[in-house]
Amino acid sequence: MGLAYGACDDASSACANRIGVVIGPEGKVQEYHANVDAKNFPVEVCARI
């Protein structure tokens, strides 16, 4: 799944990169962020919405 969503470079990656996805009320992707700080990203998104 990580490969399908761009969270890793190939199927043999030991771990996924931290990505951020904001899903809108209709269930569609509104924002995609290729590299995020997992601790701060939720706070940043909540401050914008």
OpenMM code with the backbone's topology and positions (N, CA, C; nanometers):
from openmm import Vec3, app, unit

residues = "MET GLY LEU ALA TYR GLY ALA CYS ASP ASP ALA SER SER ALA CYS ALA ASN ARG ILE GLY VAL VAL ILE GLY PRO GLU GLY LYS VAL GLN GLU TYR HIS ALA ASN VAL ASP ALA LYS ASN PHE PRO VAL GLU VAL CYS ALA ARG ILE".split()
positions = [
    Vec3(0.0829, -0.1181, 0.0000),
    Vec3(0.0000, 0.0000, 0.0000),
    Vec3(0.0875, 0.1246, 0.0000),
    Vec3(0.1959, 0.1227, 0.0736),
    Vec3(0.2850, 0.2378, 0.0770),
    Vec3(0.3405, 0.2733, -0.0599),
    Vec3(0.3679, 0.1736, -0.1396),
    Vec3(0.4179, 0.1964, -0.2743),
    Vec3(0.3092, 0.2602, -0.3614),
    Vec3(0.1874, 0.2133, -0.3491),
    Vec3(0.0757, 0.2665, -0.4278),
    Vec3(0.0494, 0.4136, -0.3969),
    Vec3(0.0705, 0.4541, -0.2720),
    Vec3(0.0437, 0.5922, -0.2318),
    Vec3(0.1680, 0.6800, -0.2266),
    Vec3(0.2798, 0.6295, -0.2730),
    Vec3(0.4009, 0.7093, -0.2802),
    Vec3(0.4746, 0.7260, -0.1488),
    Vec3(0.4442, 0.6409, -0.0514),
    Vec3(0.5092, 0.6521, 0.0784),
    Vec3(0.6432, 0.5790, 0.0836),
    Vec3(0.6763, 0.5055, -0.0211),
    Vec3(0.8072, 0.4409, -0.0284),
    Vec3(0.8520, 0.4375, -0.1740),
    Vec3(0.9804, 0.4195, -0.1931),
    Vec3(1.0381, 0.4248, -0.3274),
    Vec3(1.0249, 0.2929, -0.4031),
    Vec3(1.0304, 0.1808, -0.3301),
    Vec3(1.0134, 0.0511, -0.3943),
    Vec3(0.9616, -0.0503, -0.2921),
    Vec3(0.9203, -0.1648, -0.3398),
    Vec3(0.8564, -0.2654, -0.2541),
    Vec3(0.9510, -0.3222, -0.1483),
    Vec3(1.0816, -0.3082, -0.1671),
    Vec3(1.1769, -0.3624, -0.0703),
    Vec3(1.2172, -0.2606, 0.0363),
    Vec3(1.1568, -0.1425, 0.0370),
    Vec3(1.1896, -0.0401, 0.1377),
    Vec3(1.1596, -0.0931, 0.2779),
    Vec3(1.2488, -0.0641, 0.3699),
    Vec3(1.2325, -0.1121, 0.5071),
    Vec3(1.1205, -0.0400, 0.5812),
    Vec3(1.0965, 0.0859, 0.5465),
    Vec3(0.9903, 0.1615, 0.6121),
    Vec3(0.9376, 0.2685, 0.5176),
    Vec3(0.8225, 0.3215, 0.5509),
    Vec3(0.7588, 0.4224, 0.4663),
    Vec3(0.8062, 0.5617, 0.5035),
    Vec3(0.8005, 0.6525, 0.4076),
    Vec3(0.8239, 0.7941, 0.4331),
    Vec3(0.6985, 0.8522, 0.4962),
    Vec3(0.7113, 0.9616, 0.5652),
    Vec3(0.5955, 1.0284, 0.6243),
    Vec3(0.5299, 1.1152, 0.5185),
    Vec3(0.4105, 1.0772, 0.4775),
    Vec3(0.3341, 1.1570, 0.3826),
    Vec3(0.2087, 1.2067, 0.4530),
    Vec3(0.1479, 1.3103, 0.3983),
    Vec3(0.0239, 1.3619, 0.4545),
    Vec3(-0.0801, 1.3780, 0.3447),
    Vec3(-0.2004, 1.3332, 0.3736),
    Vec3(-0.3102, 1.3436, 0.2781),
    Vec3(-0.4294, 1.4031, 0.3512),
    Vec3(-0.4896, 1.5051, 0.2918),
    Vec3(-0.6104, 1.5659, 0.3473),
    Vec3(-0.7263, 1.5222, 0.2585),
    Vec3(-0.8238, 1.4562, 0.3199),
    Vec3(-0.9408, 1.4057, 0.2493),
    Vec3(-1.0582, 1.4985, 0.2776),
    Vec3(-1.1276, 1.5397, 0.1733),
    Vec3(-1.2412, 1.6296, 0.1872),
    Vec3(-1.3686, 1.5574, 0.2274),
    Vec3(-1.4765, 1.6318, 0.2512),
    Vec3(-1.6041, 1.5740, 0.2945),
    Vec3(-1.6634, 1.4733, 0.1946),
    Vec3(-1.6305, 1.4888, 0.0669),
    Vec3(-1.6819, 1.3965, -0.0347),
    Vec3(-1.5949, 1.2720, -0.0490),
    Vec3(-1.4900, 1.2611, 0.0328),
    Vec3(-1.4020, 1.1451, 0.0280),
    Vec3(-1.2938, 1.1528, -0.0775),
    Vec3(-1.2704, 1.2712, -0.1326),
    Vec3(-1.1673, 1.2893, -0.2353),
    Vec3(-1.0460, 1.3616, -0.1772),
    Vec3(-0.9298, 1.3308, -0.2323),
    Vec3(-0.8054, 1.3930, -0.1880),
    Vec3(-0.8087, 1.5421, -0.2223),
    Vec3(-0.7897, 1.6253, -0.1207),
    Vec3(-0.7814, 1.7699, -0.1417),
    Vec3(-0.6375, 1.8176, -0.1416),
    Vec3(-0.5546, 1.7543, -0.0601),
    Vec3(-0.4130, 1.7922, -0.0513),
    Vec3(-0.3287, 1.6670, -0.0366),
    Vec3(-0.2119, 1.6684, -0.0991),
    Vec3(-0.1142, 1.5619, -0.0835),
    Vec3(0.0192, 1.6261, -0.0532),
    Vec3(0.0842, 1.5809, 0.0530),
    Vec3(0.2144, 1.6343, 0.0935),
    Vec3(0.3136, 1.5178, 0.0969),
    Vec3(0.4166, 1.5272, 0.0150),
    Vec3(0.5113, 1.4168, -0.0006),
    Vec3(0.6026, 1.3954, 0.1192),
    Vec3(0.6211, 1.4961, 0.2024),
    Vec3(0.7127, 1.4835, 0.3160),
    Vec3(0.6604, 1.5704, 0.4298),
    Vec3(0.6191, 1.5084, 0.5386),
    Vec3(0.5644, 1.5847, 0.6504),
    Vec3(0.6295, 1.5437, 0.7822),
    Vec3(0.6185, 1.6309, 0.8782),
    Vec3(0.6579, 1.6021, 1.0155),
    Vec3(0.5333, 1.5441, 1.0836),
    Vec3(0.5375, 1.4181, 1.1182),
    Vec3(0.4197, 1.3483, 1.1707),
    Vec3(0.3636, 1.4130, 1.2977),
    Vec3(0.4475, 1.4774, 1.3741),
    Vec3(0.4009, 1.5410, 1.4975),
    Vec3(0.3276, 1.6725, 1.4683),
    Vec3(0.3778, 1.7507, 1.3749),
    Vec3(0.3225, 1.8837, 1.3488),
    Vec3(0.2175, 1.8899, 1.2392),
    Vec3(0.2165, 1.7941, 1.1487),
    Vec3(0.1247, 1.8007, 1.0359),
    Vec3(-0.0228, 1.8099, 1.0776),
    Vec3(-0.0715, 1.7276, 1.1696),
    Vec3(-0.2126, 1.7393, 1.2091),
    Vec3(-0.2466, 1.8781, 1.2659),
    Vec3(-0.1564, 1.9346, 1.3421),
    Vec3(-0.1789, 2.0687, 1.4001),
    Vec3(-0.1855, 2.1721, 1.2887),
    Vec3(-0.0956, 2.1624, 1.1912),
    Vec3(-0.0934, 2.2577, 1.0794),
    Vec3(-0.2224, 2.2483, 0.9967),
    Vec3(-0.2682, 2.1275, 0.9703),
    Vec3(-0.3904, 2.1091, 0.8911),
    Vec3(-0.5113, 2.1620, 0.9672),
    Vec3(-0.5223, 2.1293, 1.0930),
    Vec3(-0.6364, 2.1761, 1.1729),
    Vec3(-0.6394, 2.3270, 1.1827),
    Vec3(-0.5246, 2.3910, 1.1821),
    Vec3(-0.5198, 2.5379, 1.1884),
    Vec3(-0.5699, 2.5993, 1.0577),
    Vec3(-0.5575, 2.5264, 0.9464),
    Vec3(-0.6015, 2.5786, 0.8164),
    Vec3(-0.7486, 2.5557, 0.7892),
    Vec3(-0.8053, 2.4526, 0.8474),
    Vec3(-0.9455, 2.4213, 0.8121),
    Vec3(-1.0450, 2.4778, 0.9105),
] * unit.nanometer
topology = app.Topology()
chain = topology.addChain("A")
for resn in residues:
    res = topology.addResidue(resn, chain)
    for name in ("N", "CA", "C"):
        topology.addAtom(name, app.Element.getBySymbol(name[0]), res)
